[in-house]
Amino acid sequence: MASPKLAALELISSARLEPTEHLLLKQFVEGAVDPDRAAQYLLSTINTPHQDVETSLRCFKADWRDLVMTLTVLDPVPVGFDELVRRRDGPYCSISSIDPPKKDTVSMSEPAYIIPPSMFHSIHLAKDGRMRTILDAFLSPLHIARLKALLQSHGADDRTVLQNLWLLSPSIQSAFRGGHVNVEARGITSKSPETELQELDSAPEMSLVGVGLFGNGVYRFNALARRMFYRAWLYVPQWARMRCYYVLVRAGRWLYGVSSWQDVQLVPFGLVIKDCLRSYENEVNALRLVAQHTSVPAPRIVDTGVYGNKKYLVMPRLPGQMLGDVLHLMSYAERDRFANKLGECVAEIRQIPNSKPYLLCDTLGGPLSDHRIPDTCGGPFNTEEDFNDHLTSHMNCTSAVFFSGQTPPQNHIDGGQLSGIVDWESAGYKPEYWEYTKAVWTSLGDPILQALFRRAFEPLGNYEAELAAERKLWRYTPFGV
């Protein structure tokens, strides 16, 4: 007999809901202190004769959302705690800054509750107690007792109040209350909630994992104006252009923050500048081949050049966001369209002719560069057997085709459509199964992405045998070394 958790997850998966609804409901079960307890409660709300499963689940989701909204209330902080919090945390925002403000500047940060003390009062008054029972199913009575002890002792003990306070700037406060800041509890111990509560110091009860804040572009040009500007710009001497790119990279870090991909930086004028740490000439040539032979939405080259130890590749900024950032928001229809378009792009890329003397090589006829290859580099190879020997694996493949080498989660999405494929430094002519197995490798741990890539490659061929062999290889060389 299936456990309540598995039964609930199966019920949610089979319901005709949107992806975000599936995700939220599954997180209620999987993120609970006791998943089976949460699952039992969820299943009990479904057994109503006058509602279908989808309606019941959506009603529960509405209650779950209302419960979460009680955390967005901005409760006033008692007078006198401002100095205590600043003495503990310093005069700066606990999230957005690690340095105190400059001399003679006034800090805008203010004390704010992590969890509003009014939370339980709001829950008790709402929806005939349903929100309280949902919270009970999600946290368990012991953890609710701990939370109530923390929140209801406010005013009796300064130390207890400080456990629930930190300094936040106005914008970060808004982001935190809006659910845009990811937090997680401290490590769970085997001690009882009462014992843990007695041993807590006055530090905040939650620790931040990360915050992503990205500004909008300062300069925006329409497409025609940008193209004219880029062409005119190339008449400037190269040494001057390279110096400008160096300055633009520094300006971009100040305006937009340091990119999560250290070698790629957003800069003004609608541009992106990549410092090609490896395979510089190959990536430039790959983008030119793609532009010449396909209609695949890849970055177009604005300029290239070397400045000191920097090898700059300058490209227009692609519209949209990275797939990994928005996949959970895409509808099933949008995911299907994306998979179909990705499959079409792969089919086009495979038609790029190989004029080099080697069967398997990069776009210039040199060694292949790939994180899945031992030492991240190998070849060029005259036969597939040589390539397989280099991998210490034996796989069946009938042909070699052009391979983009991009990491799939970095593909750009705009309005639910594939708007660009980026990162071509590993492009080259590789076995035709390689694109699929590499896509699966880069999306390990994400079944949604893997299902998306499986659908995209399905019309192009069956590579499950090669994938099975690759999986065995990953166990011994997970990083290609």
C-alpha angles and dihedrals in degrees: 000000000000118000118250089253094055092043092052094046091049091050092050092048093051094049118101097244138132119268093253090052091051089049096049094047093047090049090054088059101036096040096050122110088240108024093192092053091049090046092052090053092048092049090050090058091055097057096086117127096211098054134059121231096260093051092047092049092049091050089052091047090054091053091046090051092049089052091052090048090064086072092061095065114115105223117193116252116232116257113263099036093093092078093043093052093045091049089055101038104024126241097298141082112282091222113030102042137041094185128065117248119275120272116286092015124119120234113235093198118116133190113266135178119250090207116019111241089222090066097100093042089056092047095051092052096046132092101341093295096305092124091053092053091049090052090047091053093048101043104022124233094274094056092044089054090053093048093047091049089054096046100038095050091066111131094023098076128023091205092058092048091051090056087068099043137083138158118263133175115233094256093047090046089056092047092048094049089046092057097250095121118078115222134173134191123252118268114297114242134194092248121109118258090249093054092046091050092054092051097048117113124212095272118117113282095231132050124213121241101190147323126209116203118172124179125216121253116279094210124043126182129179116248097260094048091049093052091049091048093049093050093048090047092061090067089068111097112270095238089056093047092050091050089051091051090053089053092044092054090054091046091048092055090053095045102038105016128245112309119245084236101065095206095051123069133183110227136178124280093050093288139134121206120202123195099212104219092182139008093021097159092042094053092048091050092045092055090049092051091049091050091047100046107026146038092225112142099246128145115279118225116251097173144335134199149128126262113181105305092342121102106197126204109185118199139165115263111258119231121248134023135291115279093237090058098052106025093102090056096051119102120234089254090054091049090052091050091048092050092049092049092046090052090051091051092050090050090052093047090052090061094064103116123240110226094168123107092241129075094216118031143111121280091275095049093258134117119313117251118207138137089230093059119086109265086007089268139069145147145335091231130205094199138026089238089064090050092050091048088055089054091046086233138103118223132166116240132153105200147017120235139176111279124197097210093210122147104245098220087061093062110119124243125198120179091344092306131110103257102172148356114219141185107052100168092113095047117134146111109303138153110297093242091057097083091056098044091045090052090052091047093053091049099048109146093026109092092179092059092044091053089049093053092044089057092046094053097039095093091048099059146297111278100163093114091053090045091053090052091046091052089057089051092050090060090063101031107024092164098038094258 
